[in-house]
Amino acid sequence: MTKRDLVIEIANDSELTQKQVAVVVQNTLDYIADELASARTIELRRFGVFEVKVSKERIGRNPNKPEDDVIIPKRAIVKFRPGKELKERVKKLDLSEI
Protein backbone atom coordinates (compact mmCIF):
# COMPACT_ATOMS: atom_id res chain seq x y z
CA MET A 1 0.00 0.00 0.00
CA THR A 2 1.29 3.45 -0.89
CA LYS A 3 0.52 6.77 0.76
CA ARG A 4 -1.82 7.51 -2.15
CA ASP A 5 -3.69 4.23 -1.56
CA LEU A 6 -4.01 5.11 2.12
CA VAL A 7 -5.44 8.54 1.27
CA ILE A 8 -8.01 7.00 -1.08
CA GLU A 9 -9.08 4.40 1.52
CA ILE A 10 -9.51 7.00 4.27
CA ALA A 11 -11.37 9.37 1.95
CA ASN A 12 -13.74 6.57 0.95
CA ASP A 13 -14.42 5.72 4.61
CA SER A 14 -14.97 9.33 5.68
CA GLU A 15 -16.76 12.41 4.46
CA LEU A 16 -13.47 14.15 3.68
CA THR A 17 -12.08 14.81 0.23
CA GLN A 18 -8.90 13.10 -0.94
CA LYS A 19 -7.15 16.48 -0.86
CA GLN A 20 -8.11 17.04 2.79
CA VAL A 21 -7.04 13.53 3.74
CA ALA A 22 -3.74 13.90 1.86
CA VAL A 23 -2.93 17.03 3.88
CA VAL A 24 -3.72 15.28 7.17
CA VAL A 25 -1.71 12.17 6.28
CA GLN A 26 1.30 14.23 5.13
CA ASN A 27 1.17 16.43 8.24
CA THR A 28 1.01 13.33 10.44
CA LEU A 29 4.06 11.83 8.74
CA ASP A 30 5.91 15.15 8.94
CA TYR A 31 5.23 15.44 12.69
CA ILE A 32 6.38 11.86 13.27
CA ALA A 33 9.57 12.50 11.26
CA ASP A 34 10.22 15.76 13.16
CA GLU A 35 9.90 14.00 16.52
CA LEU A 36 12.20 11.17 15.45
CA ALA A 37 14.72 13.66 14.03
CA SER A 38 14.76 15.21 17.52
CA ALA A 39 15.46 11.75 19.02
CA ARG A 40 12.03 11.59 20.68
CA THR A 41 9.88 8.47 20.86
CA ILE A 42 6.50 8.21 19.15
CA GLU A 43 3.97 5.92 20.85
CA LEU A 44 0.80 5.11 18.95
CA ARG A 45 -1.39 3.10 21.30
CA ARG A 46 -2.64 -0.22 19.94
CA PHE A 47 -0.25 0.16 16.98
CA GLY A 48 3.36 0.44 18.12
CA VAL A 49 6.32 2.56 19.14
CA PHE A 50 8.86 4.31 16.92
CA GLU A 51 12.12 5.18 18.65
CA VAL A 52 15.61 6.30 17.78
CA LYS A 53 18.43 3.98 18.80
CA VAL A 54 22.18 4.34 18.34
CA SER A 55 23.90 1.44 16.64
CA LYS A 56 27.37 0.57 17.92
CA GLU A 57 30.50 1.16 15.91
CA ARG A 58 31.55 -2.10 14.29
CA ILE A 59 33.98 -3.61 11.85
CA GLY A 60 32.71 -4.59 8.41
CA ARG A 61 34.35 -6.20 5.41
CA ASN A 62 34.24 -5.32 1.75
CA PRO A 63 32.94 -8.45 -0.03
CA ASN A 64 35.16 -7.66 -3.01
CA LYS A 65 38.27 -7.32 -0.81
CA PRO A 66 37.59 -9.36 2.34
CA GLU A 67 41.11 -8.74 3.64
CA ASP A 68 40.29 -5.04 4.12
CA ASP A 69 38.45 -4.17 7.32
CA VAL A 70 36.18 -1.14 7.26
CA ILE A 71 35.06 0.67 10.39
CA ILE A 72 31.34 1.35 10.29
CA PRO A 73 30.72 4.32 12.61
CA LYS A 74 27.93 4.42 15.17
CA ARG A 75 24.77 6.03 13.84
CA ALA A 76 21.20 6.82 14.75
CA ILE A 77 18.58 4.40 13.42
CA VAL A 78 14.80 4.21 13.75
CA LYS A 79 13.34 1.10 15.38
CA PHE A 80 9.70 0.04 15.43
CA ARG A 81 8.16 -2.17 18.10
CA PRO A 82 4.66 -3.34 17.23
CA GLY A 83 1.96 -3.06 19.86
CA LYS A 84 0.10 -6.02 21.30
CA GLU A 85 -2.97 -5.57 19.10
CA LEU A 86 -0.89 -5.29 15.91
CA LYS A 87 1.11 -8.40 16.86
CA GLU A 88 -2.11 -10.35 17.37
CA ARG A 89 -3.51 -9.28 13.99
CA VAL A 90 -0.30 -10.20 12.17
CA LYS A 91 -0.11 -13.53 14.00
CA LYS A 92 -3.45 -14.50 12.39
CA LEU A 93 -2.05 -14.13 8.85
CA ASP A 94 -2.54 -17.04 6.48
CA LEU A 95 1.09 -17.70 5.56
CA SER A 96 0.14 -19.52 2.36
CA GLU A 97 -1.13 -16.21 0.92
CA ILE A 98 2.17 -14.37 1.40
N, CA, C and O atoms as CSV, one atom per row, in Angstrom:
chain,resi,resn,atom,element,x,y,z
A,1,MET,N,N,0.844,-1.166,0.000
A,1,MET,CA,C,0.000,0.000,0.000
A,1,MET,C,C,0.898,1.241,0.000
A,1,MET,O,O,1.878,1.314,0.742
A,2,THR,N,N,0.552,2.193,-0.829
A,2,THR,CA,C,1.290,3.448,-0.890
A,2,THR,C,C,0.542,4.510,-0.097
A,2,THR,O,O,-0.583,4.294,0.355
A,3,LYS,N,N,1.188,5.663,0.063
A,3,LYS,CA,C,0.524,6.771,0.759
A,3,LYS,C,C,-0.737,7.174,0.001
A,3,LYS,O,O,-1.760,7.484,0.610
A,4,ARG,N,N,-0.661,7.169,-1.307
A,4,ARG,CA,C,-1.825,7.511,-2.148
A,4,ARG,C,C,-2.975,6.528,-1.895
A,4,ARG,O,O,-4.125,6.945,-1.749
A,5,ASP,N,N,-2.672,5.239,-1.844
A,5,ASP,CA,C,-3.690,4.225,-1.561
A,5,ASP,C,C,-4.334,4.472,-0.197
A,5,ASP,O,O,-5.548,4.343,-0.042
A,6,LEU,N,N,-3.517,4.823,0.778
A,6,LEU,CA,C,-4.011,5.112,2.119
A,6,LEU,C,C,-4.968,6.300,2.101
A,6,LEU,O,O,-6.027,6.261,2.727
A,7,VAL,N,N,-4.593,7.347,1.387
A,7,VAL,CA,C,-5.439,8.540,1.271
A,7,VAL,C,C,-6.781,8.177,0.657
A,7,VAL,O,O,-7.823,8.610,1.148
A,8,ILE,N,N,-6.768,7.395,-0.399
A,8,ILE,CA,C,-8.014,6.998,-1.076
A,8,ILE,C,C,-8.898,6.187,-0.141
A,8,ILE,O,O,-10.106,6.416,-0.075
A,9,GLU,N,N,-8.302,5.234,0.589
A,9,GLU,CA,C,-9.080,4.401,1.524
A,9,GLU,C,C,-9.734,5.247,2.609
A,9,GLU,O,O,-10.915,5.074,2.908
A,10,ILE,N,N,-8.966,6.162,3.198
A,10,ILE,CA,C,-9.508,7.001,4.271
A,10,ILE,C,C,-10.590,7.922,3.730
A,10,ILE,O,O,-11.621,8.114,4.374
A,11,ALA,N,N,-10.364,8.492,2.554
A,11,ALA,CA,C,-11.371,9.374,1.950
A,11,ALA,C,C,-12.662,8.616,1.672
A,11,ALA,O,O,-13.753,9.154,1.863
A,12,ASN,N,N,-12.547,7.387,1.228
A,12,ASN,CA,C,-13.741,6.571,0.954
A,12,ASN,C,C,-14.498,6.223,2.229
A,12,ASN,O,O,-15.721,6.087,2.200
A,13,ASP,N,N,-13.794,6.077,3.340
A,13,ASP,CA,C,-14.421,5.721,4.614
A,13,ASP,C,C,-14.920,6.932,5.394
A,13,ASP,O,O,-15.622,6.778,6.393
A,14,SER,N,N,-14.565,8.129,4.950
A,14,SER,CA,C,-14.967,9.329,5.679
A,14,SER,C,C,-15.700,10.285,4.740
A,14,SER,O,O,-15.897,9.995,3.560
A,15,GLU,N,N,-16.089,11.400,5.279
A,15,GLU,CA,C,-16.760,12.409,4.464
A,15,GLU,C,C,-15.787,13.489,4.010
A,15,GLU,O,O,-16.205,14.569,3.594
A,16,LEU,N,N,-14.496,13.201,4.087
A,16,LEU,CA,C,-13.473,14.151,3.681
A,16,LEU,C,C,-13.074,13.911,2.235
A,16,LEU,O,O,-13.217,12.805,1.714
A,17,THR,N,N,-12.570,14.965,1.591
A,17,THR,CA,C,-12.079,14.810,0.229
A,17,THR,C,C,-10.675,14.208,0.269
A,17,THR,O,O,-10.004,14.233,1.301
A,18,GLN,N,N,-10.248,13.669,-0.866
A,18,GLN,CA,C,-8.902,13.100,-0.939
A,18,GLN,C,C,-7.848,14.169,-0.660
A,18,GLN,O,O,-6.817,13.880,-0.053
A,19,LYS,N,N,-8.103,15.399,-1.099
A,19,LYS,CA,C,-7.152,16.480,-0.864
A,19,LYS,C,C,-7.018,16.768,0.627
A,19,LYS,O,O,-5.908,16.965,1.122
A,20,GLN,N,N,-8.136,16.795,1.344
A,20,GLN,CA,C,-8.106,17.037,2.787
A,20,GLN,C,C,-7.370,15.903,3.504
A,20,GLN,O,O,-6.543,16.143,4.384
A,21,VAL,N,N,-7.681,14.686,3.121
A,21,VAL,CA,C,-7.042,13.526,3.739
A,21,VAL,C,C,-5.544,13.529,3.447
A,21,VAL,O,O,-4.744,13.219,4.329
A,22,ALA,N,N,-5.159,13.874,2.226
A,22,ALA,CA,C,-3.744,13.904,1.855
A,22,ALA,C,C,-2.975,14.893,2.731
A,22,ALA,O,O,-1.845,14.618,3.136
A,23,VAL,N,N,-3.580,16.034,3.022
A,23,VAL,CA,C,-2.934,17.031,3.881
A,23,VAL,C,C,-2.760,16.477,5.291
A,23,VAL,O,O,-1.700,16.635,5.896
A,24,VAL,N,N,-3.789,15.837,5.809
A,24,VAL,CA,C,-3.720,15.283,7.167
A,24,VAL,C,C,-2.672,14.169,7.249
A,24,VAL,O,O,-1.877,14.128,8.187
A,25,VAL,N,N,-2.674,13.283,6.279
A,25,VAL,CA,C,-1.707,12.174,6.279
A,25,VAL,C,C,-0.282,12.726,6.179
A,25,VAL,O,O,0.599,12.288,6.919
A,26,GLN,N,N,-0.049,13.674,5.279
A,26,GLN,CA,C,1.296,14.231,5.126
A,26,GLN,C,C,1.733,14.964,6.388
A,26,GLN,O,O,2.881,14.833,6.813
A,27,ASN,N,N,0.827,15.737,6.995
A,27,ASN,CA,C,1.168,16.431,8.238
A,27,ASN,C,C,1.502,15.441,9.345
A,27,ASN,O,O,2.442,15.659,10.110
A,28,THR,N,N,0.745,14.364,9.435
A,28,THR,CA,C,1.009,13.329,10.436
A,28,THR,C,C,2.401,12.744,10.248
A,28,THR,O,O,3.160,12.614,11.208
A,29,LEU,N,N,2.734,12.394,9.016
A,29,LEU,CA,C,4.055,11.825,8.740
A,29,LEU,C,C,5.165,12.837,9.005
A,29,LEU,O,O,6.233,12.475,9.499
A,30,ASP,N,N,4.915,14.102,8.679
A,30,ASP,CA,C,5.911,15.150,8.942
A,30,ASP,C,C,6.151,15.309,10.442
A,30,ASP,O,O,7.297,15.438,10.875
A,31,TYR,N,N,5.081,15.301,11.236
A,31,TYR,CA,C,5.226,15.438,12.686
A,31,TYR,C,C,5.972,14.242,13.280
A,31,TYR,O,O,6.809,14.406,14.168
A,32,ILE,N,N,5.671,13.056,12.796
A,32,ILE,CA,C,6.381,11.859,13.267
A,32,ILE,C,C,7.865,11.972,12.921
A,32,ILE,O,O,8.720,11.706,13.766
A,33,ALA,N,N,8.175,12.366,11.688
A,33,ALA,CA,C,9.571,12.504,11.264
A,33,ALA,C,C,10.289,13.575,12.083
A,33,ALA,O,O,11.446,13.390,12.460
A,34,ASP,N,N,9.615,14.691,12.360
A,34,ASP,CA,C,10.223,15.757,13.163
A,34,ASP,C,C,10.567,15.267,14.563
A,34,ASP,O,O,11.645,15.558,15.081
A,35,GLU,N,N,9.654,14.528,15.169
A,35,GLU,CA,C,9.901,14.004,16.517
A,35,GLU,C,C,11.069,13.025,16.508
A,35,GLU,O,O,11.930,13.082,17.386
A,36,LEU,N,N,11.106,12.132,15.530
A,36,LEU,CA,C,12.202,11.166,15.454
A,36,LEU,C,C,13.527,11.863,15.161
A,36,LEU,O,O,14.567,11.456,15.679
A,37,ALA,N,N,13.499,12.912,14.334
A,37,ALA,CA,C,14.720,13.658,14.035
A,37,ALA,C,C,15.229,14.397,15.270
A,37,ALA,O,O,16.399,14.777,15.329
A,38,SER,N,N,14.359,14.600,16.251
A,38,SER,CA,C,14.763,15.210,17.520
A,38,SER,C,C,15.046,14.156,18.582
A,38,SER,O,O,15.166,14.475,19.764
A,39,ALA,N,N,15.151,12.896,18.158
A,39,ALA,CA,C,15.456,11.751,19.023
A,39,ALA,C,C,14.385,11.512,20.080
A,39,ALA,O,O,14.682,11.029,21.172
A,40,ARG,N,N,13.135,11.851,19.754
A,40,ARG,CA,C,12.034,11.588,20.679
A,40,ARG,C,C,11.236,10.368,20.199
A,40,ARG,O,O,11.179,10.077,19.004
A,41,THR,N,N,10.640,9.684,21.131
A,41,THR,CA,C,9.878,8.471,20.862
A,41,THR,C,C,8.446,8.819,20.495
A,41,THR,O,O,7.855,9.746,21.049
A,42,ILE,N,N,7.899,8.063,19.554
A,42,ILE,CA,C,6.500,8.210,19.148
A,42,ILE,C,C,5.771,6.941,19.563
A,42,ILE,O,O,6.120,5.848,19.118
A,43,GLU,N,N,4.762,7.079,20.412
A,43,GLU,CA,C,3.974,5.922,20.852
A,43,GLU,C,C,2.556,6.075,20.333
A,43,GLU,O,O,1.849,7.018,20.688
A,44,LEU,N,N,2.150,5.137,19.489
A,44,LEU,CA,C,0.797,5.113,18.955
A,44,LEU,C,C,0.093,3.914,19.574
A,44,LEU,O,O,0.300,2.775,19.155
A,45,ARG,N,N,-0.720,4.174,20.554
A,45,ARG,CA,C,-1.387,3.098,21.305
A,45,ARG,C,C,-2.104,2.145,20.356
A,45,ARG,O,O,-2.694,2.556,19.357
A,46,ARG,N,N,-2.035,0.872,20.695
A,46,ARG,CA,C,-2.642,-0.217,19.942
A,46,ARG,C,C,-1.972,-0.446,18.584
A,46,ARG,O,O,-2.380,-1.340,17.841
A,47,PHE,N,N,-0.949,0.351,18.253
A,47,PHE,CA,C,-0.249,0.164,16.985
A,47,PHE,C,C,1.212,-0.186,17.216
A,47,PHE,O,O,1.668,-1.259,16.818
A,48,GLY,N,N,1.956,0.725,17.863
A,48,GLY,CA,C,3.358,0.436,18.125
A,48,GLY,C,C,4.126,1.675,18.533
A,48,GLY,O,O,3.561,2.753,18.717
A,49,VAL,N,N,5.435,1.491,18.671
A,49,VAL,CA,C,6.325,2.556,19.143
A,49,VAL,C,C,7.476,2.711,18.154
A,49,VAL,O,O,8.143,1.741,17.793
A,50,PHE,N,N,7.695,3.958,17.723
A,50,PHE,CA,C,8.859,4.307,16.924
A,50,PHE,C,C,9.853,4.968,17.860
A,50,PHE,O,O,9.481,5.851,18.633
A,51,GLU,N,N,11.114,4.555,17.804
A,51,GLU,CA,C,12.117,5.179,18.654
A,51,GLU,C,C,13.462,5.207,17.940
A,51,GLU,O,O,13.742,4.396,17.057
A,52,VAL,N,N,14.277,6.156,18.348
A,52,VAL,CA,C,15.615,6.300,17.780
A,52,VAL,C,C,16.591,5.560,18.685
A,52,VAL,O,O,16.609,5.769,19.898
A,53,LYS,N,N,17.387,4.712,18.095
A,53,LYS,CA,C,18.430,3.979,18.805
A,53,LYS,C,C,19.764,4.317,18.152
A,53,LYS,O,O,19.809,4.742,16.997
A,54,VAL,N,N,20.842,4.129,18.891
A,54,VAL,CA,C,22.178,4.343,18.342
A,54,VAL,C,C,22.826,2.980,18.147
A,54,VAL,O,O,22.976,2.205,19.092
A,55,SER,N,N,23.209,2.700,16.900
A,55,SER,CA,C,23.901,1.435,16.639
A,55,SER,C,C,25.363,1.590,17.034
A,55,SER,O,O,25.923,2.681,16.920
A,56,LYS,N,N,25.972,0.534,17.487
A,56,LYS,CA,C,27.370,0.568,17.919
A,56,LYS,C,C,28.299,0.638,16.705
A,56,LYS,O,O,27.957,0.199,15.607
A,57,GLU,N,N,29.465,1.196,16.938
A,57,GLU,CA,C,30.504,1.160,15.912
A,57,GLU,C,C,30.926,-0.297,15.749
A,57,GLU,O,O,31.029,-1.035,16.729
A,58,ARG,N,N,31.169,-0.702,14.506
A,58,ARG,CA,C,31.554,-2.096,14.287
A,58,ARG,C,C,32.494,-2.200,13.101
A,58,ARG,O,O,32.693,-1.244,12.351
A,59,ILE,N,N,33.056,-3.366,12.954
A,59,ILE,CA,C,33.978,-3.614,11.847
A,59,ILE,C,C,33.236,-4.398,10.774
A,59,ILE,O,O,32.612,-5.421,11.055
A,60,GLY,N,N,33.313,-3.907,9.549
A,60,GLY,CA,C,32.705,-4.589,8.414
A,60,GLY,C,C,33.784,-4.994,7.428
A,60,GLY,O,O,34.947,-4.618,7.578
A,61,ARG,N,N,33.402,-5.752,6.432
A,61,ARG,CA,C,34.347,-6.198,5.415
A,61,ARG,C,C,33.773,-5.946,4.027
A,61,ARG,O,O,32.583,-6.147,3.786
A,62,ASN,N,N,34.619,-5.514,3.142
A,62,ASN,CA,C,34.239,-5.323,1.753
A,62,ASN,C,C,34.173,-6.705,1.109
A,62,ASN,O,O,35.178,-7.415,1.107
A,63,PRO,N,N,33.026,-7.113,0.561
A,63,PRO,CA,C,32.940,-8.450,-0.028
A,63,PRO,C,C,33.884,-8.644,-1.220
A,63,PRO,O,O,34.272,-9.770,-1.529
A,64,ASN,N,N,34.249,-7.545,-1.885
A,64,ASN,CA,C,35.164,-7.658,-3.013
A,64,ASN,C,C,36.620,-7.763,-2.571
A,64,ASN,O,O,37.454,-8.309,-3.293
A,65,LYS,N,N,36.926,-7.237,-1.379
A,65,LYS,CA,C,38.272,-7.318,-0.806
A,65,LYS,C,C,38.138,-7.695,0.667
A,65,LYS,O,O,38.293,-6.838,1.536
A,66,PRO,N,N,37.854,-8.964,0.959
A,66,PRO,CA,C,37.590,-9.361,2.344
A,66,PRO,C,C,38.767,-9.153,3.289
A,66,PRO,O,O,38.585,-9.171,4.506
A,67,GLU,N,N,39.957,-8.959,2.760
A,67,GLU,CA,C,41.111,-8.742,3.636
A,67,GLU,C,C,41.128,-7.326,4.206
A,67,GLU,O,O,41.854,-7.060,5.164
A,68,ASP,N,N,40.346,-6.420,3.637
A,68,ASP,CA,C,40.292,-5.036,4.117
A,68,ASP,C,C,39.132,-4.861,5.099
A,68,ASP,O,O,37.970,-5.062,4.749
A,69,ASP,N,N,39.468,-4.483,6.329
A,69,ASP,CA,C,38.446,-4.172,7.323
A,69,ASP,C,C,38.018,-2.719,7.156
A,69,ASP,O,O,38.828,-1.841,6.858
A,70,VAL,N,N,36.739,-2.493,7.354
A,70,VAL,CA,C,36.181,-1.144,7.263
A,70,VAL,C,C,35.467,-0.854,8.571
A,70,VAL,O,O,34.672,-1.668,9.042
A,71,ILE,N,N,35.746,0.297,9.157
A,71,ILE,CA,C,35.055,0.666,10.392
A,71,ILE,C,C,33.736,1.343,10.026
A,71,ILE,O,O,33.712,2.355,9.326
A,72,ILE,N,N,32.664,0.772,10.503
A,72,ILE,CA,C,31.339,1.345,10.293
A,72,ILE,C,C,31.024,2.151,11.553
A,72,ILE,O,O,30.891,1.579,12.635
A,73,PRO,N,N,30.903,3.470,11.421
A,73,PRO,CA,C,30.715,4.315,12.610
A,73,PRO,C,C,29.344,4.113,13.247
A,73,PRO,O,O,28.413,3.623,12.608
A,74,LYS,N,N,29.235,4.503,14.529
A,74,LYS,CA,C,27.932,4.425,15.169
A,74,LYS,C,C,27.019,5.447,14.500
A,74,LYS,O,O,27.473,6.481,14.008
A,75,ARG,N,N,25.725,5.138,14.494
A,75,ARG,CA,C,24.774,6.034,13.843
A,75,ARG,C,C,23.399,5.875,14.462
A,75,ARG,O,O,23.108,4.877,15.121
A,76,ALA,N,N,22.573,6.857,14.243
A,76,ALA,CA,C,21.201,6.818,14.747
A,76,ALA,C,C,20.336,6.064,13.746
A,76,ALA,O,O,20.415,6.299,12.540
A,77,ILE,N,N,19.510,5.156,14.259
A,77,ILE,CA,C,18.582,4.403,13.419
A,77,ILE,C,C,17.202,4.424,14.064
A,77,ILE,O,O,17.077,4.604,15.276
A,78,VAL,N,N,16.175,4.239,13.252
A,78,VAL,CA,C,14.802,4.210,13.751
A,78,VAL,C,C,14.381,2.751,13.914
A,78,VAL,O,O,14.529,1.937,13.002
A,79,LYS,N,N,13.858,2.445,15.091
A,79,LYS,CA,C,13.345,1.100,15.380
A,79,LYS,C,C,11.836,1.189,15.581
A,79,LYS,O,O,11.321,2.203,16.052
A,80,PHE,N,N,11.141,0.126,15.221
A,80,PHE,CA,C,9.698,0.042,15.434
A,80,PHE,C,C,9.394,-1.204,16.238
A,80,PHE,O,O,9.842,-2.299,15.899
A,81,ARG,N,N,8.631,-1.032,17.306
A,81,ARG,CA,C,8.163,-2.167,18.102
A,81,ARG,C,C,6.651,-2.216,17.977
A,81,ARG,O,O,5.966,-1.296,18.424
A,82,PRO,N,N,6.118,-3.273,17.376
A,82,PRO,CA,C,4.660,-3.342,17.226
A,82,PRO,C,C,3.969,-3.497,18.570
A,82,PRO,O,O,4.500,-4.109,19.497
A,83,GLY,N,N,2.773,-2.929,18.654
A,83,GLY,CA,C,1.962,-3.057,19.858
A,83,GLY,C,C,1.294,-4.417,19.921
A,83,GLY,O,O,1.306,-5.175,18.950
A,84,LYS,N,N,0.716,-4.716,21.062
A,84,LYS,CA,C,0.100,-6.023,21.296
A,84,LYS,C,C,-0.998,-6.324,20.280
A,84,LYS,O,O,-1.065,-7.428,19.739
A,85,GLU,N,N,-1.855,-5.342,20.027
A,85,GLU,CA,C,-2.967,-5.565,19.101
A,85,GLU,C,C,-2.471,-5.821,17.676
A,85,GLU,O,O,-3.012,-6.678,16.977
A,86,LEU,N,N,-1.454,-5.087,17.245
A,86,LEU,CA,C,-0.888,-5.293,15.910
A,86,LEU,C,C,-0.241,-6.668,15.812
A,86,LEU,O,O,-0.402,-7.358,14.806
A,87,LYS,N,N,0.488,-7.070,16.844
A,87,LYS,CA,C,1.114,-8.396,16.858
A,87,LYS,C,C,0.066,-9.489,16.700
A,87,LYS,O,O,0.253,-10.437,15.938
A,88,GLU,N,N,-1.043,-9.347,17.429
A,88,GLU,CA,C,-2.107,-10.352,17.370
A,88,GLU,C,C,-2.717,-10.433,15.973
A,88,GLU,O,O,-2.996,-11.526,15.481
A,89,ARG,N,N,-2.924,-9.290,15.336
A,89,ARG,CA,C,-3.511,-9.281,13.990
A,89,ARG,C,C,-2.571,-9.916,12.977
A,89,ARG,O,O,-3.011,-10.653,12.095
A,90,VAL,N,N,-1.280,-9.633,13.102
A,90,VAL,CA,C,-0.300,-10.198,12.174
A,90,VAL,C,C,-0.141,-11.699,12.411
A,90,VAL,O,O,0.073,-12.464,11.470
A,91,LYS,N,N,-0.245,-12.110,13.660
A,91,LYS,CA,C,-0.112,-13.530,14.004
A,91,LYS,C,C,-1.183,-14.376,13.303
A,91,LYS,O,O,-0.964,-15.555,13.024
A,92,LYS,N,N,-2.334,-13.770,13.022
A,92,LYS,CA,C,-3.447,-14.498,12.392
A,92,LYS,C,C,-3.324,-14.598,10.873
A,92,LYS,O,O,-4.220,-15.138,10.224
A,93,LEU,N,N,-2.246,-14.095,10.296
A,93,LEU,CA,C,-2.052,-14.134,8.853
A,93,LEU,C,C,-2.036,-15.569,8.341
A,93,LEU,O,O,-1.512,-16.475,8.990
A,94,ASP,N,N,-2.619,-15.752,7.169
A,94,ASP,CA,C,-2.541,-17.037,6.475
A,94,ASP,C,C,-1.232,-17.026,5.690
A,94,ASP,O,O,-1.135,-16.356,4.662
A,95,LEU,N,N,-0.244,-17.747,6.153
A,95,LEU,CA,C,1.093,-17.699,5.557
A,95,LEU,C,C,1.135,-18.237,4.136
A,95,LEU,O,O,2.080,-17.951,3.401
A,96,SER,N,N,0.145,-18.999,3.739
A,96,SER,CA,C,0.145,-19.522,2.365
A,96,SER,C,C,-0.198,-18.422,1.357
A,96,SER,O,O,0.041,-18.591,0.162
A,97,GLU,N,N,-0.760,-17.291,1.824
A,97,GLU,CA,C,-1.127,-16.210,0.923
A,97,GLU,C,C,0.001,-15.201,0.728
A,97,GLU,O,O,-0.107,-14.303,-0.107
A,98,ILE,N,N,1.075,-15.343,1.488
A,98,ILE,CA,C,2.174,-14.374,1.405
A,98,ILE,C,C,3.171,-14.784,0.351
A,98,ILE,O,O,4.165,-14.090,0.137
